[in-house]
Structure formats: C-alpha cells, structure tokens
Amino acid sequence: MPDHFDTTSERLASYADVLAGELPDRWTSTYLSADTKDDIAELTDRVWDLDLVAASLAEQPLQQAAVLSRPDGAQLILLDRHDERDERDGFLIAAIAPPALPDEAYREVPEPLGIALSDDPFFGAGQVAGDLLARYDSALAQVRHNALDGIQPSQPDRVVLTWQPDGSIAAAPVDDRASAVLTAHGFVQDPQSGICRLRGDDSQAQARALREIGPRLDALGIGTALRHPAGRTAPTAAPASAPPAPGSPRRPATRR
C-alpha cells in the first residue's frame, strides 16, 4: 500500500475508498470509528457470516470499520484482519444483512460468507467481484423474495398488484418511478422492503386509486396486473445451493 497510510484508520479508510471505486456498479464508502460505536454495534449484529469474519469479531471487538454501500441497499463491511498474520497484510470483508426483515426470510438461505483480502485494493476488488458479490446478490434476492410473503414480484415493465387477505393491495415495484406513482395515489412504501401497500378500509378510495395509477404507469411504459396471492417459488436468480449452517447469534435468521 502507499506510504501515506500512516495510521490504521487512514489505511482502512483509504483502502475502502479505492475498493469502492473499483467494484462493479456504483459503490460509496463510509468510515466508522470508535466515536460511532452505536453504528458499529448495529452493523456487527447484521454481519452475514458464520465463518472467518464471525470468528474475528468474536475474538476482537470491532473498533473501526468501513461500510461500502450500493444504491439498491446492498452493503459490505470492511475491517482489519486480526490473527496470526500482521494486520497490515490484509483485511476482511463481509456482507451486511438487510435491516428489518423477519427471521423467516432468512430460513434456508446460505450465508454469503466473508473473505480475506490482500493489501492491494485493486486485486481485492477482483476478489470481491469474483466471489463475495455473486453469493451476496444471490442471497439478497432470495431473502427479499421470501420477505414478500405472498406478494407476487413485479418486473421492470410491469407492476403486479396483489390482493391481501385483509382487503389491502400490495406491490413490490422494482422501479423508483413506479414507486413514486403508487405513493402519490395512497400507497405507503416500507423503507426497508420497498413493498407498497394500499389500505382496504375505504373501497371507493381504493378503487379510485387503482383507476388512476393505470394511465400514470402506462405513460411511463409500465404495465399493471392485479393478482390474488399464489404459492411462492424461489427466484431463478437465487437458488439455495446448500442448507443453512447451525444457528449462531450473529446469523440474521436465528436472531431472537
């Protein structure tokens, strides 16, 4: 690494900045120090790993970290490597589980285990892109699908509106433009899952909203479909290749 990494914090923050710039898609990095201990504690609980990174955190409480974030909500955590190797020889990186999803969404979804990185951020970006990201994106797709709980998924060119047992209507739009149209007509969007719901206690208001959103979405080239809940199937982008490992306090699926 360059000689200007005079301190551990500078070294970690600088490595994260370079790594974020080299990963596919758009990533940003945020450095967290001991001054942000509440944020660090919250992230530690959401580290999606049962192996290398979990063992490191169990042995060495996290004092600093860098969080890499993607616009779709995906996050990675970068931390110093504390083991028999000199910590200047590399880092550890792991996926961060999405917040506020129910435990059931994680069942039978293999953890996208973290990996060790070399001290070269350019080489490290290749390690992340070629290994961790593929497993993380697959796991993310699966847990988000599981969290839909009977809501049929939408497509970029079609919003699927699903009747719910309580008379409400729910949709999981994949386009920010579609979300904006729905929320402008009475749907309330959950900030974590992205699911939009329209209450069913006023049938006239509900019917009016449904009439109005059709032309608005159609003008954007987005169709609509109204469905009743159906049996869920796993998304093709996220096959479950293995059963989950035994429970761990850090595994999101087994938090109590």
Contacts in CASP RR format, 6 or more apart in sequence:
PFRMAT RR
TARGET T0000
AUTHOR 0000-0000-0000
METHOD contacts of the structure
MODEL  1
MPDHFDTTSERLASYADVLAGELPDRWTSTYLSADTKDDIAELTDRVWDL
DLVAASLAEQPLQQAAVLSRPDGAQLILLDRHDERDERDGFLIAAIAPPA
LPDEAYREVPEPLGIALSDDPFFGAGQVAGDLLARYDSALAQVRHNALDG
IQPSQPDRVVLTWQPDGSIAAAPVDDRASAVLTAHGFVQDPQSGICRLRG
DDSQAQARALREIGPRLDALGIGTALRHPAGRTAPTAAPASAPPAPGSPR
RPATRR
1 11 0 8 1.000
1 14 0 8 1.000
1 15 0 8 1.000
1 88 0 8 1.000
1 119 0 8 1.000
1 120 0 8 1.000
1 121 0 8 1.000
2 14 0 8 1.000
4 10 0 8 1.000
4 14 0 8 1.000
5 11 0 8 1.000
5 14 0 8 1.000
5 15 0 8 1.000
8 64 0 8 1.000
8 80 0 8 1.000
8 87 0 8 1.000
9 31 0 8 1.000
9 33 0 8 1.000
9 64 0 8 1.000
11 88 0 8 1.000
12 31 0 8 1.000
12 64 0 8 1.000
12 65 0 8 1.000
12 66 0 8 1.000
12 78 0 8 1.000
12 79 0 8 1.000
12 80 0 8 1.000
12 91 0 8 1.000
13 29 0 8 1.000
13 31 0 8 1.000
13 66 0 8 1.000
15 66 0 8 1.000
15 78 0 8 1.000
15 91 0 8 1.000
15 119 0 8 1.000
15 121 0 8 1.000
16 29 0 8 1.000
16 31 0 8 1.000
16 66 0 8 1.000
16 68 0 8 1.000
16 78 0 8 1.000
17 29 0 8 1.000
18 121 0 8 1.000
18 122 0 8 1.000
18 125 0 8 1.000
19 27 0 8 1.000
19 29 0 8 1.000
19 68 0 8 1.000
19 78 0 8 1.000
19 117 0 8 1.000
19 121 0 8 1.000
19 124 0 8 1.000
19 125 0 8 1.000
19 128 0 8 1.000
20 27 0 8 1.000
20 28 0 8 1.000
20 29 0 8 1.000
20 68 0 8 1.000
21 27 0 8 1.000
21 125 0 8 1.000
22 121 0 8 1.000
22 122 0 8 1.000
22 124 0 8 1.000
22 125 0 8 1.000
22 126 0 8 1.000
23 68 0 8 1.000
23 125 0 8 1.000
23 128 0 8 1.000
23 129 0 8 1.000
23 133 0 8 1.000
24 129 0 8 1.000
24 133 0 8 1.000
25 70 0 8 1.000
25 71 0 8 1.000
26 70 0 8 1.000
26 71 0 8 1.000
27 68 0 8 1.000
27 69 0 8 1.000
27 70 0 8 1.000
28 68 0 8 1.000
28 69 0 8 1.000
29 66 0 8 1.000
29 67 0 8 1.000
29 68 0 8 1.000
29 69 0 8 1.000
29 78 0 8 1.000
30 66 0 8 1.000
30 67 0 8 1.000
30 69 0 8 1.000
31 64 0 8 1.000
31 65 0 8 1.000
31 66 0 8 1.000
32 39 0 8 1.000
32 40 0 8 1.000
32 43 0 8 1.000
32 64 0 8 1.000
32 65 0 8 1.000
32 66 0 8 1.000
32 67 0 8 1.000
33 63 0 8 1.000
33 64 0 8 1.000
34 40 0 8 1.000
34 63 0 8 1.000
34 64 0 8 1.000
40 62 0 8 1.000
40 63 0 8 1.000
40 64 0 8 1.000
40 65 0 8 1.000
43 62 0 8 1.000
43 65 0 8 1.000
43 67 0 8 1.000
43 77 0 8 1.000
43 96 0 8 1.000
44 57 0 8 1.000
44 62 0 8 1.000
44 250 0 8 1.000
45 250 0 8 1.000
45 255 0 8 1.000
46 96 0 8 1.000
46 97 0 8 1.000
46 99 0 8 1.000
46 252 0 8 1.000
47 53 0 8 1.000
47 54 0 8 1.000
47 57 0 8 1.000
47 77 0 8 1.000
47 94 0 8 1.000
47 95 0 8 1.000
47 96 0 8 1.000
47 97 0 8 1.000
47 250 0 8 1.000
48 94 0 8 1.000
48 95 0 8 1.000
48 96 0 8 1.000
48 97 0 8 1.000
48 111 0 8 1.000
48 112 0 8 1.000
48 136 0 8 1.000
48 139 0 8 1.000
48 251 0 8 1.000
48 252 0 8 1.000
49 94 0 8 1.000
49 95 0 8 1.000
49 111 0 8 1.000
49 112 0 8 1.000
49 113 0 8 1.000
49 114 0 8 1.000
49 250 0 8 1.000
50 111 0 8 1.000
50 113 0 8 1.000
50 245 0 8 1.000
50 247 0 8 1.000
50 248 0 8 1.000
50 250 0 8 1.000
50 251 0 8 1.000
51 113 0 8 1.000
51 114 0 8 1.000
52 92 0 8 1.000
52 113 0 8 1.000
52 114 0 8 1.000
52 115 0 8 1.000
52 116 0 8 1.000
53 77 0 8 1.000
53 79 0 8 1.000
53 92 0 8 1.000
53 93 0 8 1.000
53 94 0 8 1.000
53 113 0 8 1.000
53 114 0 8 1.000
54 248 0 8 1.000
54 250 0 8 1.000
56 79 0 8 1.000
56 81 0 8 1.000
56 82 0 8 1.000
56 83 0 8 1.000
56 92 0 8 1.000
57 79 0 8 1.000
57 250 0 8 1.000
59 82 0 8 1.000
60 82 0 8 1.000
62 79 0 8 1.000
64 79 0 8 1.000
64 80 0 8 1.000
65 77 0 8 1.000
65 78 0 8 1.000
65 79 0 8 1.000
66 77 0 8 1.000
66 78 0 8 1.000
66 79 0 8 1.000
67 75 0 8 1.000
67 76 0 8 1.000
67 77 0 8 1.000
67 78 0 8 1.000
67 96 0 8 1.000
68 75 0 8 1.000
68 76 0 8 1.000
68 77 0 8 1.000
68 78 0 8 1.000
69 75 0 8 1.000
73 98 0 8 1.000
74 95 0 8 1.000
74 136 0 8 1.000
74 137 0 8 1.000
74 140 0 8 1.000
75 95 0 8 1.000
75 96 0 8 1.000
76 93 0 8 1.000
76 94 0 8 1.000
76 95 0 8 1.000
76 96 0 8 1.000
76 128 0 8 1.000
76 132 0 8 1.000
76 136 0 8 1.000
77 93 0 8 1.000
77 94 0 8 1.000
77 95 0 8 1.000
77 96 0 8 1.000
78 91 0 8 1.000
78 92 0 8 1.000
78 93 0 8 1.000
78 117 0 8 1.000
79 91 0 8 1.000
79 92 0 8 1.000
79 93 0 8 1.000
80 87 0 8 1.000
80 90 0 8 1.000
80 91 0 8 1.000
80 92 0 8 1.000
81 87 0 8 1.000
81 89 0 8 1.000
81 90 0 8 1.000
81 91 0 8 1.000
81 92 0 8 1.000
81 116 0 8 1.000
88 119 0 8 1.000
89 118 0 8 1.000
89 119 0 8 1.000
90 116 0 8 1.000
90 117 0 8 1.000
90 118 0 8 1.000
90 119 0 8 1.000
91 116 0 8 1.000
91 117 0 8 1.000
91 119 0 8 1.000
92 114 0 8 1.000
92 115 0 8 1.000
92 116 0 8 1.000
92 117 0 8 1.000
93 114 0 8 1.000
93 115 0 8 1.000
93 117 0 8 1.000
93 128 0 8 1.000
93 132 0 8 1.000
94 113 0 8 1.000
94 114 0 8 1.000
94 115 0 8 1.000
94 132 0 8 1.000
95 111 0 8 1.000
95 112 0 8 1.000
95 114 0 8 1.000
95 132 0 8 1.000
95 135 0 8 1.000
95 136 0 8 1.000
95 139 0 8 1.000
97 106 0 8 1.000
97 143 0 8 1.000
97 252 0 8 1.000
98 140 0 8 1.000
98 143 0 8 1.000
98 144 0 8 1.000
98 192 0 8 1.000
99 192 0 8 1.000
100 192 0 8 1.000
100 193 0 8 1.000
101 143 0 8 1.000
101 144 0 8 1.000
101 147 0 8 1.000
101 192 0 8 1.000
101 193 0 8 1.000
101 252 0 8 1.000
102 147 0 8 1.000
103 252 0 8 1.000
103 253 0 8 1.000
103 254 0 8 1.000
103 255 0 8 1.000
103 256 0 8 1.000
104 146 0 8 1.000
105 143 0 8 1.000
105 144 0 8 1.000
105 146 0 8 1.000
105 147 0 8 1.000
105 253 0 8 1.000
106 143 0 8 1.000
106 146 0 8 1.000
106 244 0 8 1.000
106 251 0 8 1.000
106 252 0 8 1.000
106 253 0 8 1.000
106 254 0 8 1.000
107 146 0 8 1.000
107 244 0 8 1.000
107 253 0 8 1.000
108 240 0 8 1.000
108 243 0 8 1.000
108 244 0 8 1.000
109 139 0 8 1.000
109 142 0 8 1.000
109 143 0 8 1.000
109 146 0 8 1.000
109 240 0 8 1.000
109 244 0 8 1.000
109 253 0 8 1.000
110 135 0 8 1.000
110 139 0 8 1.000
110 240 0 8 1.000
110 241 0 8 1.000
110 242 0 8 1.000
110 243 0 8 1.000
110 244 0 8 1.000
110 245 0 8 1.000
111 139 0 8 1.000
111 244 0 8 1.000
111 245 0 8 1.000
111 251 0 8 1.000
112 132 0 8 1.000
112 135 0 8 1.000
112 136 0 8 1.000
112 138 0 8 1.000
112 139 0 8 1.000
113 135 0 8 1.000
114 132 0 8 1.000
115 127 0 8 1.000
115 128 0 8 1.000
115 131 0 8 1.000
115 132 0 8 1.000
117 124 0 8 1.000
117 127 0 8 1.000
117 128 0 8 1.000
118 124 0 8 1.000
118 127 0 8 1.000
137 237 0 8 1.000
138 237 0 8 1.000
138 238 0 8 1.000
138 239 0 8 1.000
139 238 0 8 1.000
140 238 0 8 1.000
141 235 0 8 1.000
141 237 0 8 1.000
141 238 0 8 1.000
142 234 0 8 1.000
142 235 0 8 1.000
142 238 0 8 1.000
142 240 0 8 1.000
144 193 0 8 1.000
145 153 0 8 1.000
145 232 0 8 1.000
145 234 0 8 1.000
145 235 0 8 1.000
145 238 0 8 1.000
146 232 0 8 1.000
147 193 0 8 1.000
147 195 0 8 1.000
148 172 0 8 1.000
148 193 0 8 1.000
148 195 0 8 1.000
148 232 0 8 1.000
150 162 0 8 1.000
150 229 0 8 1.000
150 230 0 8 1.000
150 231 0 8 1.000
150 232 0 8 1.000
151 162 0 8 1.000
151 164 0 8 1.000
151 170 0 8 1.000
151 171 0 8 1.000
151 172 0 8 1.000
151 195 0 8 1.000
151 229 0 8 1.000
152 160 0 8 1.000
152 162 0 8 1.000
152 227 0 8 1.000
152 229 0 8 1.000
152 230 0 8 1.000
153 160 0 8 1.000
153 172 0 8 1.000
153 174 0 8 1.000
153 235 0 8 1.000
154 160 0 8 1.000
154 171 0 8 1.000
154 172 0 8 1.000
154 173 0 8 1.000
154 174 0 8 1.000
154 178 0 8 1.000
155 174 0 8 1.000
156 174 0 8 1.000
156 175 0 8 1.000
156 222 0 8 1.000
157 221 0 8 1.000
157 222 0 8 1.000
157 223 0 8 1.000
158 222 0 8 1.000
158 223 0 8 1.000
158 224 0 8 1.000
158 225 0 8 1.000
159 171 0 8 1.000
159 173 0 8 1.000
159 178 0 8 1.000
159 182 0 8 1.000
159 217 0 8 1.000
159 222 0 8 1.000
159 223 0 8 1.000
159 224 0 8 1.000
159 225 0 8 1.000
160 171 0 8 1.000
160 172 0 8 1.000
160 224 0 8 1.000
160 225 0 8 1.000
160 227 0 8 1.000
161 169 0 8 1.000
161 170 0 8 1.000
161 171 0 8 1.000
161 210 0 8 1.000
161 224 0 8 1.000
161 225 0 8 1.000
161 226 0 8 1.000
161 227 0 8 1.000
162 169 0 8 1.000
162 170 0 8 1.000
162 171 0 8 1.000
162 226 0 8 1.000
162 227 0 8 1.000
162 228 0 8 1.000
162 229 0 8 1.000
163 169 0 8 1.000
163 226 0 8 1.000
163 227 0 8 1.000
163 228 0 8 1.000
163 229 0 8 1.000
164 170 0 8 1.000
164 197 0 8 1.000
164 229 0 8 1.000
165 229 0 8 1.000
166 200 0 8 1.000
167 200 0 8 1.000
168 197 0 8 1.000
168 198 0 8 1.000
168 199 0 8 1.000
168 200 0 8 1.000
169 197 0 8 1.000
169 198 0 8 1.000
169 200 0 8 1.000
169 206 0 8 1.000
169 210 0 8 1.000
169 226 0 8 1.000
170 195 0 8 1.000
170 196 0 8 1.000
170 197 0 8 1.000
170 198 0 8 1.000
171 182 0 8 1.000
171 187 0 8 1.000
171 195 0 8 1.000
171 196 0 8 1.000
172 193 0 8 1.000
172 194 0 8 1.000
172 195 0 8 1.000
172 196 0 8 1.000
173 179 0 8 1.000
173 182 0 8 1.000
173 194 0 8 1.000
173 196 0 8 1.000
175 220 0 8 1.000
175 222 0 8 1.000
177 220 0 8 1.000
177 222 0 8 1.000
178 217 0 8 1.000
178 220 0 8 1.000
178 222 0 8 1.000
179 189 0 8 1.000
179 194 0 8 1.000
179 196 0 8 1.000
181 213 0 8 1.000
181 216 0 8 1.000
181 217 0 8 1.000
181 220 0 8 1.000
182 189 0 8 1.000
182 196 0 8 1.000
182 198 0 8 1.000
182 213 0 8 1.000
183 189 0 8 1.000
183 196 0 8 1.000
184 216 0 8 1.000
185 198 0 8 1.000
185 209 0 8 1.000
185 212 0 8 1.000
185 213 0 8 1.000
185 216 0 8 1.000
186 198 0 8 1.000
186 209 0 8 1.000
187 196 0 8 1.000
187 197 0 8 1.000
187 198 0 8 1.000
187 209 0 8 1.000
188 196 0 8 1.000
188 197 0 8 1.000
188 198 0 8 1.000
188 199 0 8 1.000
189 195 0 8 1.000
189 196 0 8 1.000
189 197 0 8 1.000
190 196 0 8 1.000
190 197 0 8 1.000
198 206 0 8 1.000
198 209 0 8 1.000
199 206 0 8 1.000
200 206 0 8 1.000
210 226 0 8 1.000
213 224 0 8 1.000
214 223 0 8 1.000
214 224 0 8 1.000
217 223 0 8 1.000
217 224 0 8 1.000
218 224 0 8 1.000
234 240 0 8 1.000
244 251 0 8 1.000
244 253 0 8 1.000
245 251 0 8 1.000
247 253 0 8 1.000
247 254 0 8 1.000
248 254 0 8 1.000
249 255 0 8 1.000
END
